[in-house]
Structure formats: structure tokens, C-alpha cells
Amino acid sequence: MSAIISQNDLSRKALSLMGLAAAFGLAAAPTVLTVSDAAAQTTAAPTPASGGSQARRMARTERRQMRVQRATERRQGAAHRYNYQRLRYNYRHS
């Protein structure tokens, strides 16, 4: 019988704790969401790209294009080597 009483006490405590948490949440929400009187920060107008950043962008684009070109050449070279080996194999085994 004492086990049942302790379970009832436990559930009552849990429910009261949840009720307190809900009440605190409702009371705290408007406090947290209040608007302050501080002035809004404004960002400066975007400035045109300087010569240095534009040069870096161009260099980065050129490096990317060179990487793509090298990768394409490697793939084409591998395809040519594969075709050559296949032709050589077919010639020997025909």
C-alpha cells in the first residue's frame, strides 16, 4: 500500500512541477520578447570591389579553369590508352 501512495505523491509532484514550468514559461515569454529602446544598427552601402579582390577572383577563376582542363586531359588520355590497349589485345587474339 505504501508503494501506491509514493507513486501518487510522485505523480502529483511531477504534475505540479510541470505546471510551475508552464506558468514560468508564460510569464517569462513577454519579458524576454520585449523590444529595447536601442537604435537599430545600419550597414554601410556595399562598396565596389577593389582591385585586389577582383584580381584574386580572376586568379581563382583561372586556377579553377586550369584544374578542369587538366582533369579533362587526364580523362581523355586514359580513354586513349584504354582504346590502344583494347585494340592491341584484339589484334593479338584475332
N, C-alpha and C positions, 0 to 999 in steps of 0.2 A: 504494500500500500504506500509506503514511503517513496518508492520509485516513481509511482504515478504522480504523487504530489510534487516531487522535484522536477518531473518533466513539465508539469503545468506551470510551475514557477519559472522554469527556463523559457518556455514559450511566451509567457507574459513579459518577461524581461526583454526577450528578443523583439517582441512587438512594440514594447514601449521605446526601445532603443531605435527601432525603425521609424516610429512616429516622431521622436525627437529629431532624428536626422532629416526627415521630410520637412518638419517645421523650420529647422535651421536653414535648410536649402531654400525654402520660400522666403525667409526673412533676409537671407544674405544676397540673393539674386539682385534685388533692386539696388542694394548698396554697392555691389561690385559693378553694376552696369551704369552707374551714374556718369553723366558727362562732366568732364572737368572744364574749368574756365580757361585753360591754356590755349594759346593761339595755335592754329594749325601750321605745320611746317610746310613750306612750299619748296618745290625742287626748282633748280635753275633750268632755264631753257637749254635744250641739247645744243652743244656746240658742234660745228662741222669737224669731221675727222682731221686730225693734224697730219702733217706729212709723215711723221714717224709711224703712226698707227696704220696709215694707208700703205706705207712701204712694207710693214710687217705682214699686212693682209695679202699684199701681192706676192711676197716671198712665200708665204704659207700656201697660197694657191698654186704657185709654180712647183713647190715641193710635192704637193698632192698630185698634180698632173704627171710629174716625173715618176712617182710611185706607181700610178695607174699604168703608165706606158711601160715601165719595166715589168710589171706583172703580166701585162698583155703579151709582151715579147717572150717571157718565160713560158707562158701557156702555149703560144704558137710554136716555140722551139720544141717543147715537149711533144706537141702533136706531130711535128715534122719528124722527130726522132722515132716516135711510135710508128708512123707510117713507113719510114725507112726500114725499121726492124721487121715490120709485118711483111713488107714486100720481099725483103731478103729471105725470110722464113718461107714464104710461099714459093719463091724461086727454087730454093733448095729442096723443098718437099713436093715439087710437082713432077 
